[in-house]
Amino acid sequence: MSSVSSLARIALSLGLPAGILDRGPSLRGTKFLAKAALKARLSGAKRRFQMVNVGACDGVLFDDVTPWLHRIPHARAVLVEPIPHNQKSLHANYTDTRRFVIEPVAVTKTKGTITVHTFDAAALEAGTLPIEFIGCSSVTDTNLMLGKNAWGQADANFNKFAPHLRDIEVPSETLQTLLDRNGITHIDAFLVDCEGADWIVFEQLDLERYRPGMIKVEVGALPAAEIGQVVVKLKTAGYQVGFQAEDIWAFA
């Protein structure tokens, strides 16, 4: 997104009434983040904005939330990313180790190791594969990994990228272990983008304890039952919930 269009989106989000923002969850998210940036400038470092992003990829591509860490003064984040070539990009994009912790693990229900389906890093870097494949690694057998499109039909292009599929072993931790290890006592924004493992992660978040002001969960690779579980958990906790594209946005 260009700086001009980004500024226009911020101005639009701050000026629209709540009734309209409720119909455009991403705009409401922009308003939430813009207000956090303003508050941080006015209050200094008294209470630092804290983000937790599970499945952070490189923190830039196809991500309209994480880059706000550079706009919100003193913001901190735990960025969880198990794929080595994505970790390299994350370190390059979020260099301040005092503010940004990169956890090189997958979030699972128990500590250990887990197999992740991913794509060959060299093929991604060479442009042999579409750029969106950078964020398509998964611990589950998503349609993409099975050679199917979003509707479950056989993908005629699968044979072009199948030779570049790789299985790698990565360390895994529970979500609470990561939060405790990093001394997280509050969360302002919680993001999950785990290509089919999103409910496995979000199920572990204690909403009563942390009560994030904004939550974004990608549900495009989830079965219908797990999408329902995400919504029920949010609604039961009193969140306002909206759908946009393949994401659920929720606000306390």
C-alpha positions in Angstrom: 0.0 0.0 0.0 1.4 3.4 -1.0 2.0 6.1 1.6 -0.7 8.2 0.0 -3.4 5.5 0.0 -2.3 4.5 3.5 -2.9 8.1 4.8 -6.2 8.2 3.0 -7.3 5.0 4.6 -6.3 6.3 8.1 -8.2 9.6 7.5 -11.3 7.7 6.2 -11.3 5.3 9.2 -11.1 8.2 11.7 -13.9 10.1 10.1 -16.5 7.5 9.5 -19.3 6.8 12.0 -19.3 3.5 13.9 -22.3 2.2 12.0 -20.3 2.2 8.7 -17.1 1.0 10.3 -18.9 -2.0 11.6 -19.5 -3.0 8.0 -15.9 -2.6 7.1 -13.9 -4.5 9.8 -10.5 -3.7 8.3 -11.3 0.0 8.4 -12.3 -0.3 12.0 -9.0 -2.0 12.5 -7.2 0.9 10.9 -9.0 3.3 13.3 -8.0 1.1 16.3 -4.4 1.2 15.2 -4.3 4.9 14.3 -5.8 5.8 17.7 -3.1 3.6 19.4 -0.4 5.5 17.5 -1.9 8.8 18.6 -2.2 7.7 22.2 1.4 6.4 22.2 2.7 9.8 21.0 0.7 11.7 23.6 1.5 9.4 26.6 5.0 8.4 25.7 6.2 4.9 27.0 3.9 4.7 30.0 2.0 1.7 28.7 3.5 0.3 25.5 1.3 -1.1 22.8 1.8 -4.9 22.7 1.1 -7.1 19.7 1.3 -10.9 19.5 1.3 -12.3 15.9 1.3 -16.0 15.4 2.2 -16.9 11.9 3.9 -13.5 11.2 5.5 -14.6 7.9 7.8 -11.6 7.0 5.7 -9.1 8.8 5.1 -7.1 5.6 3.6 -9.1 2.7 -0.2 -9.3 2.6 -0.3 -7.8 6.1 -2.1 -4.5 6.9 -1.6 -4.7 10.7 1.9 -5.8 11.6 3.6 -2.8 9.8 1.8 -0.5 12.3 4.5 -1.5 14.8 6.7 1.0 13.0 4.1 3.7 13.3 3.1 3.3 16.9 5.9 4.8 19.1 7.5 2.3 21.6 5.3 -0.6 20.3 6.4 -4.1 21.2 5.6 -7.4 19.6 6.1 -11.1 19.9 6.3 -12.4 16.3 5.9 -16.1 16.0 7.2 -17.7 12.8 8.5 -21.3 12.4 9.8 -21.1 8.8 13.5 -20.3 8.5 13.4 -18.1 5.4 10.5 -16.1 6.8 12.4 -15.6 10.1 15.3 -14.2 8.1 13.0 -11.6 6.5 11.3 -10.8 9.9 14.7 -10.1 11.4 15.5 -7.7 8.5 12.1 -6.0 8.8 12.0 -5.7 12.6 15.5 -5.1 13.7 15.0 -3.6 17.1 15.5 -6.6 19.4 14.5 -4.5 22.4 11.0 -4.1 21.1 10.5 -7.1 18.7 10.9 -10.7 19.8 10.9 -13.3 17.0 10.0 -16.8 18.3 11.2 -19.4 15.7 8.5 -22.0 16.7 5.1 -23.3 15.7 2.3 -23.0 18.2 0.8 -26.4 19.1 -1.1 -28.0 22.0 2.0 -29.5 23.5 5.7 -28.8 23.5 7.8 -30.8 21.0 8.5 -30.8 17.3 6.1 -30.8 14.4 6.2 -31.3 10.6 5.4 -28.3 8.5 4.6 -28.4 4.8 6.4 -25.5 3.1 8.0 -24.5 -0.2 11.6 -24.6 -1.2 13.3 -21.3 -0.1 15.5 -21.1 -3.1 12.5 -21.4 -5.5 10.7 -18.6 -3.6 13.7 -16.3 -3.6 14.3 -17.0 -7.3 10.6 -16.1 -8.2 10.0 -19.6 -9.5 6.9 -19.8 -7.3 4.2 -17.1 -6.9 5.0 -14.6 -4.2 1.9 -15.5 -2.2 3.4 -18.9 -1.5 5.8 -17.3 0.9 3.0 -17.2 3.4 1.4 -20.6 2.6 3.3 -23.0 5.0 1.1 -25.2 7.1 1.1 -27.9 9.7 -2.2 -29.1 8.2 -3.1 -30.6 4.8 -4.7 -27.5 3.3 -6.2 -27.6 -0.2 -3.1 -26.0 -1.5 -0.9 -28.7 -0.1 -3.2 -31.4 -1.6 -3.2 -29.8 -5.0 -6.7 -28.4 -4.8 -8.1 -24.9 -5.1 -10.1 -23.1 -2.5 -13.3 -25.0 -3.5 -11.7 -28.4 -3.2 -11.4 -29.0 -6.9 -8.2 -30.4 -8.5 -5.9 -27.6 -9.4 -4.5 -28.0 -12.9 -1.4 -25.9 -11.9 -0.4 -28.2 -9.0 2.2 -30.0 -11.1 4.0 -26.8 -11.6 4.7 -26.2 -7.9 4.5 -29.7 -6.4 8.2 -30.4 -7.0 9.0 -27.5 -4.7 7.0 -28.8 -1.7 9.1 -29.6 1.3 8.4 -31.1 4.8 10.6 -29.7 7.6 10.7 -30.3 11.3 10.3 -27.3 13.6 10.2 -26.9 17.3 6.8 -26.3 18.8 5.4 -24.6 22.0 2.1 -23.9 23.6 0.8 -20.3 23.3 0.8 -19.8 27.0 4.5 -20.9 27.2 5.4 -18.2 24.7 3.5 -15.5 26.4 5.0 -16.4 29.8 8.5 -16.7 28.4 8.2 -13.1 27.1 6.6 -11.6 30.1 3.4 -10.7 28.3 0.9 -9.2 30.8 -1.4 -7.5 28.4 -2.1 -7.8 24.6 -3.5 -4.9 22.6 -3.6 -6.7 19.2 -3.6 -10.4 18.7 -3.2 -11.9 15.2 -3.4 -15.4 13.9 -2.5 -16.5 10.4 -1.5 -20.1 10.4 -2.9 -21.6 7.2 -5.3 -24.1 8.8 -4.0 -24.3 12.3 -5.6 -21.0 13.3 -8.2 -22.5 15.7 -5.5 -24.7 17.3 -3.7 -21.4 18.2 -6.7 -19.2 19.0 -8.3 -21.8 21.2 -5.4 -21.4 23.6 -5.7 -17.7 24.1 -7.2 -16.8 27.5 -9.5 -13.9 26.5 -10.5 -13.2 30.1 -6.9 -12.8 31.2 -5.6 -10.7 28.2 -8.6 -9.2 26.6 -7.0 -7.8 23.4 -8.6 -4.7 22.1 -8.4 -6.1 18.5 -8.2 -9.7 17.3 -7.7 -10.8 13.7 -7.9 -14.5 12.8 -7.5 -15.9 9.3 -10.2 -18.5 8.7 -9.9 -19.2 5.0 -8.3 -22.5 5.5 -10.4 -23.7 8.4 -13.3 -26.2 8.2 -16.7 -24.7 8.9 -16.9 -26.2 12.3 -13.7 -24.5 13.5 -14.8 -21.1 12.0 -17.9 -21.5 14.1 -15.8 -22.2 17.2 -13.8 -19.0 16.6 -17.0 -16.9 16.3 -18.6 -18.6 19.4 -15.5 -18.0 21.5 -15.4 -14.3 20.5 -19.1 -13.7 20.9 -19.3 -15.5 24.2 -16.5 -13.1 25.5 -18.5 -10.1 24.3 -16.5 -9.1 21.3 -18.0 -7.3 18.2 -17.2 -9.6 15.3 -17.0 -8.9 11.6 -15.9 -10.9 8.5 -13.9 -9.5 5.7 -12.4 -11.6 2.9 -10.9 -14.6 4.7 -10.4 -12.9 8.0 -12.5 -12.5 11.2 -11.9 -9.2 12.9 -13.0 -8.7 16.5 -13.0 -5.7 18.8 -13.5 -5.6 22.6 
